[in-house]
Amino acid sequence: MDEIKETLVQVAKLMKISAITAPKARGVDNIVCKIIEDDETIGKIAGEMENLSSELGEAYLRDARSLRNSKVLLLIGCKIVEIMGNRMTDIGISEDMILNILNLGIALGSALTSSTP
């Protein structure tokens, strides 16, 4: 592995740890992360994004091109879990959905913070 890729993998690991250990609503750990560093898998994901671009817009095509030029990919997501009992809000969204998405946002912010010097 070349030095640049090794460094990118180390940064991705730091970002992953930051995302996983970020504060969460009611302490519920629903964040999932995966580091992808092999060119074949990155290429498959970029190909799927290209396929989706006709339905979801040009941004997917642009991002697929960027991904094809990447050596490492960090995926961060969240499992949708019960946090508050799944009560509906006045706007028709459950409190659990709001808190799950909030957890994801906090995790993403924490990951980004750890990627900058």
N, C-alpha and C positions, 0 to 999 in steps of 0.2 A: 504494500500500500504506500502511495506517495505521501510526502509530508503534508501537503495541503489537505488531502482527504483525511489523514489521521487527525489533523487539527479540527476539521469540520465534524468528524465523528465525536471528538471530545466535547466540542461546543454543543452538539446535539444531545449528548448525555447530560451535560449541565442543564440544558433547557428542559429535558425530560424530568430530571429530579426536581427542578423548580416548579414545574407544572403539577407533578404528583404531590408535592409537599405544600402546595399553596393552601391558604385557608379555605374552608368549605362550609356551606350552610349546614348548621347543626352537626358539623363534624362528619357528614356522610361522604365517604370516599367513592366517587363515581367517575373519576378521571382515568382514561386509558391512553397510553402512549405506545408508539412503535417507531423505532428507528429503522429506516431502510437504506442500505448502502450498496446493494448490488444493482448494476446497470440494467440487467434484464427486467427486474421487478419495477424499477423506476420507469423504464421504457413502456412496460405494460400499463402502468397507471397513466402515463402521459397519453398513450394510445386511447385509453378509455375516455380521458378528458376530451381528446379530439373528437371522438364519436359523439360525446354529449354536447359539443359546441353547437351543432346544428339545431338542437332543441333548446339549449340553455343560454346561448349567446356567445359572442366573439371573445369574451373574457376568458372562457374555458380554453379556447384555441391559443390565445396569447400565453396563458399560464402553462399550458401543455408544452409550448415551445421553451419556456423558461425552465420547466422541470426537466426536459430532455438535456439541458445544459448543466444540470445539477449533479453533484457527486453523492449527496446525502439528502434524505428526506425524513423529516420528523412529522409524524401524524399525531395529532392530539384530538381526542374526542371525549364524549361522556356517555355513560350508560344512563338511560332514563330510569330513575328509581323513585320509590316513594320516600318523601322527606317529611311532609307535613300532613299526610292523610289524603292527598289528592282532592282537596276542596277546590271548587270552582271560584274564580274571582268574578267581580262585576263585569269584567270585559270578556268573559267566556274562556279564559285560559286558566288551567289549574295552577295552584300555588306550587305544586311539585315541578311542573314544566318550567315555570319562571326560575325556581331555585336551581334546577339542573342546568339551565342555560347560564345562569349567574355563575355557578361553579365553573363552567367551561370558560367564561369570560375572564374570571379571576386567574384561572390556570394559564390561559393564553398570555395574559398580561405579565404574570410571573415569569413565564418562559422567555418572553421577549426581553424583559429586564435583564435576565441573566446572559443574554446573548451580546450585550453591549459592554464595552470596557468602562 
